Amino acid sequence: MKLSARKDIDAPVADVFDICTDTAIWERAALRRGVEIERKDTLSSFAPGMHWAIGFLWREKRRAAEVKLLSAERPTSMKFHAFGSLMDVMIEAEFVALSVRKSRIILRTEIKPRNLSARVIVQSLKLARGRIEAKYEAKLGQLAQELEQKIAARRKV
């Protein structure tokens, strides 16, 4: 199953990319949402090879997954691979400069089931595709607003 969404942000593309590569922000956000997160690599900066182990509650069951950063090309793109016992998920974020002060995030996600029970889950997601896509776009919209606020706060300091 493939999902895609795009959202414009009132900030320069380099600032958007830089705020997206601040892993401490994302780790804190995950912890606030009840996700257990543990860094598995020893890299000191945002670079391919970064690796996290995560634990979360989904469909009333405790799940575990790993997330790896596959590539990062400043300021245009980054690609992640998330995997667990049920699914492989590829997440690609592309950053496009629309003007000096405006940029666009294009987020693509591809979900591939690993076993029969995961196929059933993905099939049910496909049946609710319209609702899933609307939620996906809404979440990207929320993310874009948060990024704009964080970038504005950094500029004031």
N, C-alpha and C positions, 0 to 999 in steps of 0.2 A: 504494500500500500504506500502510495506516495502522497505527500502533502506539500503545499507550497504557499507562501504568503509574502507580501512585500509591504513595507511601511516607510514613509518619508519622515525624516527627523531634521529639526532645525538646528543643526550643528555640523561643523566640518567633518569630513569623512575620517580624517586622522584622529580626531577627538573621539568619535564614535568607536572606532576600532580600539583605541587605547583603553577606553572604559570597559569595553567587552573583554579585554585581555587581563583585567584586574581580577585574578582568581579569588582573592580574599572576599570581594563583594559577592561573588556567586556562591562561594562556600558558606558564607553567613546567611545568604538568602535560602539556601537549601536547608540549613539547620533550623531556621525559623519555621520552615514548612514541615518539620518533623523528619527530615531525611538524615540518616546517619551517613557521614562522609569522612573518608580517610584518604589522605594523599599517599600514593604508593611509590612516587619517584623522588629523586633528590635534586631535580633541576631548580635553579634559583630564579629563572625568568621564564616567561611564557614562550614555549618552544615545543615543536613536535617531540613526542615521547612522554609528555605529561600524562599521568595516569592516576585515576581515582577509583576507590572501591566505595560503592554506595549501598545502603540498605533503606528500604522504604515499604510502606503499607500500600498495597494495591489490590483491589477487589477482596478486601478483608483478609489478605494473606501477607505475611512478611516476605518480601522479595529481596534479592541481592543482584547487583549488576556491577559491571566495570565500565569505565569511560576512559577512552584514550584520545589524545589530541594527535591526529594524523598529519595535519599540515596547517601552517599559518603563514600567510603572505601579507605583510603589512603594506598598505592599509586596505587590501582588497578582499581577502577571504580567510576563512578558517574551516577546518573539517574535523569532525569528531566521529568516533565509532563507539557506540554503547552496545554492550552485549551481556546477556544473562542466560539462564537455562531455557527461557522461552523464546527469546527473539534477538535478532541483530538489528540495530538501528543506526543508520548513517544520517548525520546531521551536518548540513553545510550552510554556512552563513556567508553571504556575499555582500560587500559594502561598495556602493557606487556613489561617486561625487556627482551631485546634480548641479551644484554651483559651489562657490567658495564657502558659503554658510549653510548649505543644505545637502543632505545625503539620503540615501535609501538603503535599507536593509532588506535583503531577499533571503528568506529562510526556507530551506528545503529539507524535508525529512523523509526517509524511506525506511519502512518497517518490513522486515522479513521474518516469518515464523521459523522456528527451529524444529518444531515437532507438531504432532497432530492437535494437541490441545491448544497450542499457539495459533494454528491455522484456524481453528474455530473462533478464537478471540478476534483475529484479524478479519475474518469473514463478517463477524458481527459489527466490527468497526466500519467495514465497507458498506454494510446495509444502512448505517447511520451516517454515511459520508457527509451529507449536507450539514448536519449538526456538528460533526467533528471538525469540518473545515471552518465553520463559523466560530467555534471555540478557539481553534488554532489561530485564526486571524485576530480575534479579540485579545488573546494572550500576547500576541506580537504587538498589538496596539498598546497594551498596558506596559510591555517591556520598553517600547519606544518612548512613552511618556516618562518612565523611570529613568531611562538613559538621558533624556533631555534635562531632567531635574538634576541628576548627578553631574552632568557636564557643566550646567549653569552654576552649581554649587562650587565646583572646582575652579571655575573662572573667577569667582568672587574672592577666593582665598588668596 
